[in-house]
């Protein structure tokens, strides 16, 4: 049983590690994208419907 179970266990553990790394990289990219969009949005001129004026 160890001859079959041990390789399957290590394969599963490697899959967990690789998936965690890929998830972390993707999450970091999304965070940087959100930060960049917020920065660009804050510098743009936009209409404020509450105050009925342009906001810089």
C-alpha positions in Angstrom: 0.0 0.0 0.0 2.8 2.4 0.7 4.1 1.9 -2.9 0.9 3.3 -4.2 -0.2 5.7 -1.5 3.0 7.5 -0.9 3.4 8.7 -4.6 -0.2 9.7 -4.7 0.2 11.7 -1.4 3.3 13.5 -2.7 1.6 14.3 -6.0 -1.3 15.8 -4.2 0.9 17.8 -1.9 2.8 19.2 -4.9 -0.5 20.1 -6.5 -1.6 22.0 -3.4 1.7 23.9 -3.2 1.6 24.8 -6.9 -2.0 25.9 -6.7 -1.4 28.1 -3.7 1.5 29.8 -5.5 -0.6 30.4 -8.6 -3.5 31.8 -6.5 -1.1 34.1 -4.6 0.3 35.5 -7.9 -3.1 36.0 -9.4 -4.3 37.7 -6.2 -1.3 40.1 -6.3 -1.9 41.0 -9.9 -5.6 41.8 -9.2 -4.6 43.9 -6.2 -2.1 45.9 -8.3 -4.6 46.3 -11.0 -7.2 47.7 -8.5 -4.6 50.0 -7.0 -3.7 51.3 -10.5 -7.3 51.8 -11.5 -8.1 53.7 -8.2 -5.1 56.0 -8.8 -6.0 56.7 -12.4 -9.7 57.2 -11.5 -8.8 59.7 -8.7 -6.9 61.9 -11.2 -9.6 62.0 -13.8 -12.3 64.7 -14.1 -15.7 63.2 -13.4 -19.2 64.4 -12.7 -20.5 64.3 -9.1 -24.2 63.8 -9.3 -24.7 64.6 -5.6 -23.0 68.0 -5.8 -23.9 68.7 -9.4 -20.4 69.6 -10.3 -17.1 68.3 -11.8 -14.7 66.7 -9.4 -10.9 66.5 -10.1 
